[in-house]
Amino acid sequence: MSLLHPPGAPSAQPRGAVDLDRFRLRSYLAALGPDELEVRDEAIDLVDVARVFEGNPRAVLLRRVGPEGAELVGNVVGRRTRIARAFGVAPADLLPEVTRRLRSPQPIIEVSRDQAPVQEVVRTGDEVDLTRLPVHVQHGYDGGPYISASVDYSIDRRTGLTNVGMRRLMLRGVRETGIDVNAPSDLRAIYEASARRGENLPIAFAVGSHPIDHVAAVMRLPGDELEILAALRGAPLGVVKCVTNDIRVPADSEWIIEGYLDAAGMTEPEGPYGEFLGYYGAVKKNPIFRVTAITRRRDALFQTSTIGGRSLGLTDTAQLNAIRTEVMVWRSLETAVREPLAVYATPSSGGAYNVRIALRQRVPGEARNAIAAAFSCLANVKHVFVVDPDIDVFSDEQIDWALATRFQGDRDLVVQSDMRAVPIDPSLEGARTTAKAGFDLTVPFGGRGIETMVPEPPTFEGKRFASVRAALEDGPKRFEELVAAIGSRDGRDVVRELETLRAHAAIGRDAEGRYLLE
Ligand SMILES: Cc1cc2nc3c(=O)[nH]c(=O)nc-3n(C[C@H](O)[C@H](O)[C@H](O)COP(=O)(O)O)c2cc1C
């Protein structure tokens, strides 16, 4: 069965000057194999949905959810391989590709409403009913069902620029939800400014987006964030004006939920909610989002994002946080050190708390500079591990080995107290600032004798000679070089020749262990 369209749905899409099919969520899913996407055709109740996603390494497309038989996909970017695939690169090349695309602007093209797939079906006012959407309860103590794959678009009236983020929405009724804008963010600042003026803040949420749009949404970079979306897509971005406000949203989204954040302020309890660090966030006072319209494609696909639980590394949220953290850390390293090589934020730490950096130290102290830069570029970065170029930052095994063999606790540990904290870290026990720790796992600068060299299988390369004696007359040689010198395919013959030689001449060893004629 084609994933591109559900059975019986019309397949023709209106087209304009911009390709409005290439970056639709369904097109991305259609290219995933069974190793990355699980498709379930059987009917499933909303109460059973959370268990399907928990700890699941694959994205899951549920084709008959609830009494409406709705389509719902989740965990779309719960693995780095799937984000990398969206960008057309291998997982290890994701960060360089994202930073490359961020430097290459792309046009934003506004299409008319009749061209926009996401406005094929429009419901406004009393026709709006959020409780008809396939929104499930994600965690046992959550304050209600949450829309979680919701990318928010709003306009900063001060600058006229569009702000884009991701914010979860807790269903409160048929036309209102809670929204968490508690943490410092651009949206929070924009909302507070409009609430101070006594004005509601128009906002729109896309649900059902290409993975690249999610990556763009979590970036926190200056400028118009629609431009970040276009740049990261590496292609022109088709946008359409919402039907009940002037916000421009991607015209190829699956669903758009339009409305406004009520000017009344942070007045209503929202939460608890299973958070990205693997614990619950408590009930907070937050604004109300009031819905004025829901628009969608005719064959719209709803989306949920996984978050929280015991398998953080397999959640959308941790994977998205990771790439965002890596971009921010990379940017800070570009000025702090000469030759940064790789950055990896482990998804199992929520995609931010434990960060690994590989660099080539050109001068002593650069590992410390890298640690300081990473500490300060993002509040979420808490532990930083810096390694030499020979360590693969993506390998838990190699990082463990580097920690075991290149680190002295009283020499290579950097601790900084009282830095800005993210309050949901339970180890803070209520404190408002956090300690950060840096682990310098680099080999002491300039100290690379044989005892810090890594054994590799021999390659037996080198000059050829008529005999071991002739080879040693040429100069000191390692055993491997002697084997190569006589073209041996064995090695034990060199032992025998050395023994014979020893009877006639003095064979010595130098500090590197090379054989020599004395
Ligand atoms: C799936 C997902 C859900 C998120 N939900 C929230 C949220 O409810 N509240 C929040 O403050 N940040 C949330 N975030 C993080 C913000 O989207 C992120 O910090 C973003 O960069 C903020 O954008 P802004 O500063 O431009 O407003 C979420 C991130 C992801 C990946």
Ligand as a Chemical Component Dictionary entry (heavy atoms), coordinates in Angstrom:
data_LIG
# 
_chem_comp.id                   LIG 
_chem_comp.type                 NON-POLYMER 
_chem_comp.pdbx_formal_charge   0 
_chem_comp.three_letter_code    LIG 
# 
loop_
_chem_comp_atom.comp_id 
_chem_comp_atom.atom_id 
_chem_comp_atom.alt_atom_id 
_chem_comp_atom.type_symbol 
_chem_comp_atom.charge 
_chem_comp_atom.model_Cartn_x 
_chem_comp_atom.model_Cartn_y 
_chem_comp_atom.model_Cartn_z 
_chem_comp_atom.pdbx_ordinal 
LIG C1  C1  C 0 9.414  18.124 20.283 1  
LIG C2  C2  C 0 9.829  19.383 20.995 2  
LIG C3  C3  C 0 8.942  20.023 21.847 3  
LIG C4  C4  C 0 9.310  21.197 22.494 4  
LIG N1  N1  N 0 8.418  21.788 23.321 5  
LIG C5  C5  C 0 8.755  22.918 23.971 6  
LIG C6  C6  C 0 7.822  23.550 24.835 7  
LIG O1  O1  O 0 6.707  23.097 25.014 8  
LIG N2  N2  N 0 8.211  24.692 25.449 9  
LIG C7  C7  C 0 9.456  25.248 25.252 10 
LIG O2  O2  O 0 9.751  26.298 25.847 11 
LIG N3  N3  N 0 10.354 24.672 24.438 12 
LIG C8  C8  C 0 10.034 23.526 23.793 13 
LIG N4  N4  N 0 10.930 22.933 22.955 14 
LIG C9  C9  C 0 12.229 23.608 22.705 15 
LIG C10 C10 C 0 12.043 24.811 21.790 16 
LIG O3  O3  O 0 11.311 24.480 20.635 17 
LIG C11 C11 C 0 13.383 25.401 21.328 18 
LIG O4  O4  O 0 14.051 25.852 22.481 19 
LIG C12 C12 C 0 13.254 26.507 20.321 20 
LIG O5  O5  O 0 14.536 26.830 19.850 21 
LIG C13 C13 C 0 12.663 27.769 20.900 22 
LIG O6  O6  O 0 12.516 28.705 19.855 23 
LIG P1  P1  P 0 12.486 30.284 20.064 24 
LIG O7  O7  O 0 13.510 30.677 21.106 25 
LIG O8  O8  O 0 12.832 30.809 18.707 26 
LIG O9  O9  O 0 11.107 30.696 20.482 27 
LIG C14 C14 C 0 10.592 21.753 22.298 28 
LIG C15 C15 C 0 11.485 21.110 21.447 29 
LIG C16 C16 C 0 11.118 19.936 20.811 30 
LIG C17 C17 C 0 12.120 19.269 19.921 31 
# 
loop_
_chem_comp_bond.comp_id 
_chem_comp_bond.atom_id_1 
_chem_comp_bond.atom_id_2 
_chem_comp_bond.value_order 
_chem_comp_bond.pdbx_ordinal 
LIG C1  C2  SING 1  
LIG C2  C3  SING 2  
LIG C2  C16 DOUB 3  
LIG C3  C4  DOUB 4  
LIG C4  N1  SING 5  
LIG C4  C14 SING 6  
LIG N1  C5  DOUB 7  
LIG C5  C6  SING 8  
LIG C5  C8  SING 9  
LIG C6  O1  DOUB 10 
LIG C6  N2  SING 11 
LIG N2  C7  SING 12 
LIG C7  O2  DOUB 13 
LIG C7  N3  SING 14 
LIG N3  C8  DOUB 15 
LIG C8  N4  SING 16 
LIG N4  C9  SING 17 
LIG N4  C14 SING 18 
LIG C9  C10 SING 19 
LIG C10 O3  SING 20 
LIG C10 C11 SING 21 
LIG C11 O4  SING 22 
LIG C11 C12 SING 23 
LIG C12 O5  SING 24 
LIG C12 C13 SING 25 
LIG C13 O6  SING 26 
LIG O6  P1  SING 27 
LIG P1  O7  DOUB 28 
LIG P1  O8  SING 29 
LIG P1  O9  SING 30 
LIG C14 C15 DOUB 31 
LIG C15 C16 SING 32 
LIG C16 C17 SING 33 
# 
